[in-house]
Amino acid sequence: MSIQLRKSDSGIYRQTLRIQQHTIFADVAQDLGGDNSAPDPHDYYDAALAACKAITVMMYAKRKQLPLDYIDIDITRDSSQEAQGTYVLKVQLKLLGNLTDEQKAQLAAVADKCPIHRLMTAVKTEVQTSFS
């Protein structure tokens, strides 16, 4: 799997990303000189966590035949200490369905085991940049 990025024809910093058959865009806020025409890279990072948690919980509930109708997730970012090495994402799960408190706790624990959560918290990521 690879991701291709190219500067968009519009906007100062707007980027076009191609991921398989999907096209998405990235930009930065106006206070950073961008046009705020698309989510910024931090938004995609945070959104990856939300999507992964939701999909993981839904798959688990389906496999275990738990009565989860759907899940809503709100993520709040605190990047005020990012330069010092701490990036805080507060995740609020809303589990809807005829679930017991025990089932909700079980699903919350599963959410914390999603692959992106583990990637963000327990894996050493190496980025190898080259140029041509």
SEMI-391140 format. One record per residue: residue in one letter; residue number from 1; x negated, y, z of N, C-alpha, C, O, CB in turn. Coordinates in steps of 0.2 Angstrom, whole numbers, plus 5000, padded with zeros to 4 digits. Glycine has a CB too. Layout:
<pt A NUM <X Y Z> <X Y Z> <X Y Z> <X Y Z> <X Y Z>>;
...
This chain:
<pt M 1 <4996 4994 5000> <5000 5000 5000> <4996 5006 5000> <4991 5006 5004> <5005 5000 5006>>;
<pt S 2 <4997 5011 4996> <4994 5017 4996> <4999 5023 4996> <5004 5022 4993> <4988 5017 4990>>;
<pt I 3 <4996 5029 4998> <5000 5035 4997> <4996 5040 4993> <4990 5041 4994> <5001 5038 5004>>;
<pt Q 4 <5000 5043 4988> <4996 5048 4984> <4999 5054 4986> <5005 5055 4987> <4998 5046 4976>>;
<pt L 5 <4995 5059 4986> <4996 5066 4988> <4994 5071 4982> <4988 5070 4980> <4994 5068 4995>>;
<pt R 6 <4998 5075 4980> <4995 5081 4976> <4999 5087 4978> <5004 5087 4980> <4997 5079 4968>>;
<pt K 7 <4995 5092 4977> <4998 5099 4978> <5004 5100 4974> <5004 5099 4968> <4992 5105 4977>>;
<pt S 8 <5009 5102 4977> <5015 5104 4974> <5015 5110 4969> <5010 5114 4971> <5021 5105 4979>>;
<pt D 9 <5019 5110 4964> <5018 5116 4960> <5021 5122 4963> <5020 5128 4961> <5022 5114 4953>>;
<pt S 10 <5025 5121 4968> <5028 5127 4972> <5025 5128 4979> <5023 5123 4982> <5036 5127 4972>>;
<pt G 11 <5025 5134 4981> <5023 5135 4988> <5015 5135 4989> <5011 5133 4985> <5025 5129 4992>>;
<pt I 12 <5013 5138 4994> <5006 5139 4995> <5003 5133 4998> <4997 5131 4995> <5005 5145 5001>>;
<pt Y 13 <5006 5130 5003> <5003 5123 5005> <5007 5117 5004> <5005 5112 5006> <5002 5124 5013>>;
<pt R 14 <5013 5118 5001> <5017 5112 5000> <5014 5107 4996> <5010 5108 4991> <5024 5115 4996>>;
<pt Q 15 <5015 5101 4999> <5012 5095 4996> <5017 5090 4994> <5022 5089 4997> <5007 5091 5001>>;
<pt T 16 <5016 5086 4988> <5020 5081 4986> <5017 5074 4988> <5011 5073 4986> <5022 5081 4978>>;
<pt L 17 <5020 5070 4991> <5018 5063 4993> <5022 5058 4990> <5028 5058 4989> <5018 5062 5001>>;
<pt R 18 <5019 5053 4987> <5022 5047 4984> <5020 5041 4987> <5014 5039 4988> <5020 5047 4976>>;
<pt I 19 <5025 5038 4990> <5025 5032 4994> <5029 5027 4991> <5035 5027 4991> <5027 5033 5002>>;
<pt Q 20 <5026 5022 4987> <5030 5017 4983> <5034 5021 4978> <5032 5025 4974> <5034 5012 4988>>;
<pt Q 21 <5041 5020 4979> <5045 5023 4974> <5048 5029 4977> <5053 5032 4974> <5051 5018 4972>>;
<pt H 22 <5046 5031 4983> <5049 5037 4986> <5044 5043 4985> <5038 5043 4985> <5049 5036 4994>>;
<pt T 23 <5048 5049 4985> <5044 5056 4985> <5046 5060 4991> <5052 5061 4991> <5045 5059 4978>>;
<pt I 24 <5042 5062 4994> <5043 5067 5000> <5038 5072 5000> <5033 5072 4996> <5042 5063 5007>>;
<pt F 25 <5040 5078 5004> <5036 5084 5003> <5033 5085 5010> <5036 5084 5015> <5040 5089 5000>>;
<pt A 26 <5028 5089 5011> <5025 5092 5017> <5024 5099 5016> <5022 5101 5011> <5019 5087 5020>>;
<pt D 27 <5024 5103 5021> <5022 5110 5021> <5021 5112 5028> <5020 5108 5033> <5028 5114 5018>>;
<pt V 28 <5019 5118 5029> <5018 5121 5036> <5023 5127 5037> <5025 5130 5032> <5011 5123 5037>>;
<pt A 29 <5023 5128 5043> <5028 5134 5045> <5025 5141 5042> <5019 5141 5041> <5028 5135 5053>>;
<pt Q 30 <5030 5145 5042> <5028 5152 5040> <5023 5155 5044> <5018 5159 5041> <5034 5156 5039>>;
<pt D 31 <5023 5154 5051> <5018 5157 5055> <5011 5155 5054> <5006 5157 5056> <5020 5157 5062>>;
<pt L 32 <5010 5149 5050> <5004 5146 5048> <5002 5148 5041> <4997 5145 5038> <5004 5139 5049>>;
<pt G 33 <5006 5152 5038> <5005 5154 5031> <5009 5150 5026> <5008 5151 5020> <4998 5153 5029>>;
<pt G 34 <5013 5145 5028> <5016 5141 5023> <5023 5144 5022> <5025 5149 5024> <5017 5134 5026>>;
<pt D 35 <5027 5140 5018> <5034 5142 5017> <5039 5138 5021> <5045 5140 5020> <5035 5140 5009>>;
<pt N 36 <5037 5134 5025> <5042 5130 5029> <5047 5126 5025> <5053 5126 5027> <5045 5134 5035>>;
<pt S 37 <5045 5124 5019> <5050 5121 5014> <5051 5113 5015> <5055 5110 5012> <5047 5122 5007>>;
<pt A 38 <5047 5110 5020> <5047 5103 5021> <5044 5102 5028> <5041 5107 5031> <5043 5099 5016>>;
<pt P 39 <5045 5096 5031> <5042 5095 5037> <5034 5095 5037> <5032 5094 5032> <5044 5087 5040>>;
<pt D 40 <5031 5097 5043> <5024 5097 5043> <5021 5090 5045> <5025 5086 5047> <5021 5103 5048>>;
<pt P 41 <5015 5089 5044> <5012 5082 5046> <5014 5080 5053> <5015 5074 5054> <5005 5082 5045>>;
<pt H 42 <5014 5084 5058> <5015 5082 5064> <5023 5080 5065> <5024 5075 5068> <5015 5088 5069>>;
<pt D 43 <5027 5083 5061> <5034 5080 5061> <5035 5073 5058> <5038 5069 5061> <5038 5085 5056>>;
<pt Y 44 <5031 5072 5053> <5031 5065 5050> <5028 5060 5055> <5030 5054 5056> <5027 5065 5044>>;
<pt Y 45 <5023 5062 5059> <5020 5058 5064> <5025 5056 5069> <5026 5050 5071> <5014 5061 5067>>;
<pt D 46 <5028 5061 5072> <5033 5060 5077> <5039 5056 5074> <5042 5052 5078> <5036 5067 5079>>;
<pt A 47 <5041 5058 5068> <5047 5054 5065> <5046 5047 5064> <5050 5043 5064> <5049 5057 5058>>;
<pt A 48 <5039 5045 5062> <5037 5038 5062> <5039 5034 5068> <5041 5029 5068> <5030 5037 5060>>;
<pt L 49 <5038 5037 5074> <5039 5034 5080> <5046 5033 5081> <5049 5028 5083> <5036 5038 5086>>;
<pt A 50 <5050 5038 5080> <5058 5038 5080> <5060 5032 5076> <5064 5028 5078> <5061 5044 5079>>;
<pt A 51 <5058 5032 5070> <5061 5027 5065> <5059 5020 5067> <5063 5016 5067> <5059 5029 5058>>;
<pt C 52 <5053 5019 5069> <5050 5013 5071> <5054 5010 5077> <5056 5004 5077> <5043 5013 5072>>;
<pt K 53 <5055 5014 5082> <5059 5012 5088> <5066 5010 5086> <5068 5005 5089> <5059 5018 5093>>;
<pt A 54 <5069 5014 5082> <5076 5013 5080> <5077 5006 5077> <5081 5002 5078> <5079 5018 5076>>;
<pt I 55 <5072 5005 5072> <5073 4999 5068> <5071 4993 5072> <5074 4988 5071> <5068 5000 5062>>;
<pt T 56 <5066 4994 5076> <5064 4988 5080> <5069 4986 5085> <5071 4980 5086> <5058 4990 5084>>;
<pt V 57 <5073 4991 5088> <5078 4990 5093> <5084 4987 5089> <5087 4982 5092> <5080 4996 5096>>;
<pt M 58 <5086 4989 5083> <5091 4987 5080> <5090 4979 5077> <5095 4975 5078> <5093 4991 5073>>;
<pt M 59 <5084 4978 5075> <5082 4971 5073> <5083 4966 5079> <5085 4961 5078> <5075 4971 5070>>;
<pt Y 60 <5080 4968 5085> <5080 4964 5090> <5087 4963 5093> <5089 4957 5094> <5076 4967 5096>>;
<pt A 61 <5091 4968 5093> <5098 4967 5095> <5102 4963 5090> <5106 4958 5093> <5102 4974 5095>>;
<pt K 62 <5101 4963 5084> <5104 4959 5079> <5102 4952 5080> <5106 4947 5080> <5103 4961 5072>>;
<pt R 63 <5096 4951 5081> <5093 4944 5082> <5096 4941 5088> <5097 4935 5088> <5085 4944 5082>>;
<pt K 64 <5096 4945 5094> <5099 4942 5100> <5106 4943 5101> <5109 4941 5106> <5095 4946 5106>>;
<pt Q 65 <5110 4945 5096> <5117 4946 5095> <5119 4950 5101> <5124 4949 5104> <5120 4939 5095>>;
<pt L 66 <5116 4956 5102> <5118 4961 5107> <5123 4966 5104> <5122 4967 5098> <5112 4964 5111>>;
<pt P 67 <5128 4968 5108> <5133 4972 5105> <5130 4980 5104> <5134 4984 5107> <5139 4972 5110>>;
<pt L 68 <5125 4981 5101> <5123 4987 5099> <5126 4990 5093> <5125 4987 5088> <5115 4988 5099>>;
<pt D 69 <5130 4995 5094> <5133 4998 5088> <5128 5002 5084> <5127 5002 5078> <5139 5002 5090>>;
<pt Y 70 <5125 5007 5087> <5119 5011 5084> <5115 5014 5090> <5117 5014 5096> <5122 5016 5080>>;
<pt I 71 <5110 5017 5087> <5105 5020 5092> <5104 5027 5089> <5102 5028 5083> <5098 5016 5093>>;
<pt D 72 <5104 5032 5094> <5101 5039 5092> <5095 5040 5096> <5094 5038 5102> <5107 5044 5094>>;
<pt I 73 <5090 5043 5093> <5084 5045 5096> <5082 5052 5096> <5083 5055 5090> <5078 5041 5094>>;
<pt D 74 <5081 5056 5101> <5078 5062 5101> <5071 5062 5103> <5070 5060 5109> <5083 5067 5105>>;
<pt I 75 <5067 5065 5100> <5060 5066 5102> <5058 5073 5102> <5060 5078 5098> <5055 5063 5096>>;
<pt T 76 <5055 5075 5108> <5053 5082 5110> <5045 5081 5110> <5042 5077 5113> <5056 5084 5116>>;
<pt R 77 <5042 5086 5106> <5035 5086 5106> <5032 5092 5110> <5035 5097 5111> <5033 5087 5099>>;
<pt D 78 <5027 5090 5114> <5023 5095 5118> <5016 5094 5115> <5012 5090 5118> <5023 5094 5126>>;
<pt S 79 <5014 5099 5111> <5007 5098 5108> <5003 5104 5111> <4997 5105 5108> <5008 5099 5100>>;
<pt S 80 <5005 5107 5117> <5001 5112 5119> <4994 5110 5122> <4990 5114 5122> <5005 5115 5125>>;
<pt Q 81 <4993 5104 5123> <4986 5101 5125> <4983 5097 5120> <4978 5093 5121> <4987 5097 5132>>;
<pt E 82 <4985 5097 5114> <4983 5093 5109> <4975 5094 5108> <4971 5089 5107> <4986 5094 5102>>;
<pt A 83 <4973 5100 5108> <4966 5102 5107> <4962 5099 5112> <4956 5098 5111> <4965 5110 5106>>;
<pt Q 84 <4965 5098 5118> <4961 5095 5124> <4962 5087 5124> <4959 5084 5128> <4964 5097 5130>>;
<pt G 85 <4965 5084 5119> <4966 5077 5118> <4972 5074 5121> <4973 5068 5121> <4960 5074 5122>>;
<pt T 86 <4977 5078 5122> <4984 5075 5125> <4989 5078 5120> <4990 5084 5120> <4985 5077 5132>>;
<pt Y 87 <4993 5073 5118> <4999 5075 5113> <5005 5071 5116> <5005 5065 5116> <4998 5073 5106>>;
<pt V 88 <5010 5074 5119> <5015 5071 5122> <5021 5071 5118> <5024 5076 5115> <5017 5075 5129>>;
<pt L 89 <5024 5065 5117> <5031 5064 5114> <5036 5061 5119> <5034 5056 5122> <5030 5059 5108>>;
<pt K 90 <5041 5065 5121> <5046 5063 5125> <5052 5060 5121> <5055 5063 5117> <5049 5068 5130>>;
<pt V 91 <5053 5053 5122> <5058 5050 5118> <5064 5049 5123> <5064 5046 5128> <5055 5043 5116>>;
<pt Q 92 <5070 5051 5120> <5076 5050 5123> <5080 5045 5119> <5082 5047 5113> <5080 5056 5124>>;
<pt L 93 <5082 5039 5121> <5086 5034 5118> <5093 5035 5120> <5095 5036 5126> <5083 5027 5119>>;
<pt K 94 <5098 5034 5115> <5105 5034 5116> <5107 5027 5113> <5108 5027 5107> <5109 5040 5114>>;
<pt L 95 <5109 5022 5117> <5111 5016 5115> <5118 5015 5115> <5121 5016 5121> <5107 5010 5119>>;
<pt L 96 <5122 5015 5110> <5129 5015 5109> <5131 5008 5108> <5129 5005 5103> <5131 5020 5105>>;
<pt G 97 <5136 5005 5112> <5139 4999 5111> <5141 4996 5118> <5140 5000 5123> <5134 4994 5107>>;
<pt N 98 <5144 4991 5118> <5147 4988 5124> <5141 4984 5127> <5141 4978 5128> <5153 4983 5123>>;
<pt L 99 <5136 4988 5129> <5130 4985 5132> <5130 4986 5140> <5132 4991 5143> <5124 4988 5130>>;
<pt T 100 <5127 4981 5143> <5127 4981 5151> <5120 4985 5152> <5116 4986 5148> <5126 4974 5154>>;
<pt D 101 <5120 4987 5158> <5114 4991 5160> <5107 4987 5159> <5102 4989 5157> <5114 4993 5167>>;
<pt E 102 <5108 4980 5160> <5102 4976 5159> <5100 4975 5152> <5094 4975 5150> <5104 4969 5162>>;
<pt Q 103 <5105 4975 5148> <5104 4975 5140> <5101 4981 5138> <5096 4981 5134> <5111 4973 5136>>;
<pt K 104 <5103 4987 5141> <5100 4993 5139> <5093 4994 5141> <5089 4996 5137> <5104 4999 5142>>;
<pt A 105 <5091 4991 5147> <5085 4991 5149> <5080 4987 5145> <5075 4988 5143> <5084 4989 5157>>;
<pt Q 106 <5083 4981 5143> <5080 4976 5139> <5078 4980 5132> <5072 4979 5129> <5084 4970 5138>>;
<pt L 107 <5083 4983 5129> <5082 4987 5123> <5077 4992 5123> <5073 4994 5119> <5088 4989 5120>>;
<pt A 108 <5077 4996 5129> <5072 5001 5130> <5065 4998 5130> <5060 5001 5128> <5074 5005 5136>>;
<pt A 109 <5064 4993 5133> <5058 4990 5134> <5055 4987 5127> <5049 4988 5125> <5058 4983 5139>>;
<pt V 110 <5060 4985 5123> <5058 4983 5116> <5056 4989 5112> <5052 4988 5108> <5064 4979 5113>>;
<pt A 111 <5059 4995 5113> <5058 5001 5109> <5050 5003 5110> <5047 5005 5106> <5062 5007 5112>>;
<pt D 112 <5048 5001 5116> <5041 5003 5118> <5036 4998 5115> <5030 4999 5116> <5040 5003 5125>>;
<pt K 113 <5039 4993 5112> <5034 4988 5109> <5034 4989 5101> <5031 4984 5098> <5036 4981 5111>>;
<pt C 114 <5037 4994 5099> <5037 4994 5091> <5030 4995 5089> <5026 4998 5092> <5042 5000 5089>>;
<pt P 115 <5029 4993 5083> <5022 4994 5080> <5019 5001 5080> <5013 5002 5081> <5022 4991 5073>>;
<pt I 116 <5023 5006 5079> <5020 5013 5078> <5019 5015 5085> <5014 5019 5086> <5025 5018 5075>>;
<pt H 117 <5023 5013 5090> <5021 5015 5097> <5015 5012 5099> <5010 5016 5102> <5027 5013 5102>>;
<pt R 118 <5014 5006 5098> <5007 5003 5099> <5002 5006 5095> <4996 5007 5098> <5008 4995 5098>>;
<pt L 119 <5003 5007 5089> <4998 5011 5085> <4996 5017 5088> <4990 5019 5088> <5000 5011 5078>>;
<pt M 120 <5000 5021 5091> <4999 5028 5093> <4996 5027 5100> <4992 5032 5102> <5005 5032 5094>>;
<pt T 121 <4997 5022 5104> <4994 5021 5111> <4989 5016 5112> <4986 5017 5117> <5000 5020 5115>>;
<pt A 122 <4989 5011 5108> <4984 5005 5110> <4979 5003 5105> <4975 4999 5106> <4988 5000 5112>>;
<pt V 123 <4979 5007 5100> <4975 5004 5094> <4970 5010 5093> <4971 5016 5092> <4979 5003 5088>>;
<pt K 124 <4964 5008 5091> <4959 5013 5089> <4960 5013 5082> <4959 5008 5078> <4951 5010 5091>>;
<pt T 125 <4961 5019 5079> <4962 5021 5072> <4955 5024 5069> <4953 5029 5072> <4968 5026 5071>>;
<pt E 126 <4953 5021 5064> <4947 5023 5061> <4949 5027 5054> <4953 5023 5050> <4942 5018 5059>>;
<pt V 127 <4947 5033 5053> <4949 5036 5046> <4942 5037 5043> <4938 5040 5045> <4952 5043 5048>>;
<pt Q 128 <4942 5034 5037> <4936 5034 5033> <4937 5038 5027> <4941 5036 5022> <4933 5027 5031>>;
<pt T 129 <4935 5044 5026> <4936 5049 5021> <4930 5049 5016> <4924 5049 5018> <4937 5056 5024>>;
<pt S 130 <4932 5049 5010> <4927 5049 5005> <4929 5054 4999> <4935 5057 5000> <4925 5042 5001>>;
<pt F 131 <4925 5056 4995> <4927 5061 4989> <4924 5058 4983> <4919 5055 4983> <4925 5068 4991>>;
<pt S 132 <4927 5061 4977> <4924 5059 4971> <4924 5066 4967> <4921 5066 4961> <4928 5054 4967>>;
